[in-house]
Amino acid sequence: MLPGYTGARCVPWFSPIHVTRLTPLKTGRGLLELEFFHAFYAQGVQDFKLQLKVIHRAENFMAGRIMDAEGYDRLGIISHMEFGWLEKFCPELIRTIPPDSPGNAWYDSVSIYLNSVFFQQPASPAQPEDPNDGSENAWLMACALRFDGYACAANLGMEQQPYHFCTKLLGGQMPVKSMEQRLTAMFMLQRFLMKEGVRSKTDRGWKMFRELFLELASEPIPAAYRTHEYSQWERDFLTILPAGMALIRHLHQTTIYDVDGENSPR
């Protein structure tokens, strides 16, 4: 889309979309009604319906004027999706959730790859065998460390040492009801679970860590508590947040957690 959502003049916007319906409007004006899932649209609903006035057709792409763009004069270009396109315009997605290697279904089909990442079909990313590997760690760490949990804990009068904080938290002795308290809890869990090496991903700490990510990843961070890592979160992760949500949700839902010493499947 040109122009996109950012910039003062004409910065383009790139995103995979999944077209669910395309209806020619028989007006004689070259109008199409397009319904689609907008993968990287992070503000609210990702299901879109708009009218496109076709101005050019080619074998592998189509260009048109977006007719109902809330007063903006914008053009949209819809093209066939391939890995080369993703590598060029969505490098964060490829780097964070790589298609893996030859022989993997993701490697052979960009459609299977995108459906898996965003819709959980037909296959989803497997939990890494090595707990110190995998893009999950990068997502959880970046999300937790964008927020200054030490400063917030001090301001709220909470425990500031991660081990003692998380011991009370996991023991039910540390109430975390407000948004700032929950962001602090996620920060402390990252320090507790990952700073000295990754603990078992089946324990109650990891269960809560993942749940807090799914709840808080899309929440804005107050300026007073933004860390140096916040800009990296905005640049490398927030732009492809739906992919990260899909990955963490899959790992959370397929993990058998050890609760109170008993293995209980979710």
Salt bridges, closest charged atoms under 4 A:
ASP73 OD1 - ARG65 NE 3.34
GLU136 OE1 - LYS201 NZ 2.81
GLU136 OE2 - ARG210 NE 2.60
GLU159 OE1 - LYS168 NZ 3.99
ASP203 OD2 - ARG199 NH2 3.50
GLU211 OE2 - LYS207 NZ 2.94
GLU211 OE2 - HIS252 NE2 3.57
GLU215 OE1 - ARG182 NH2 2.83
ASP236 OD1 - ARG95 NH2 3.80
ASP236 OD1 - ARG235 NE 3.05
ASP260 OD1 - ARG204 NH2 2.25
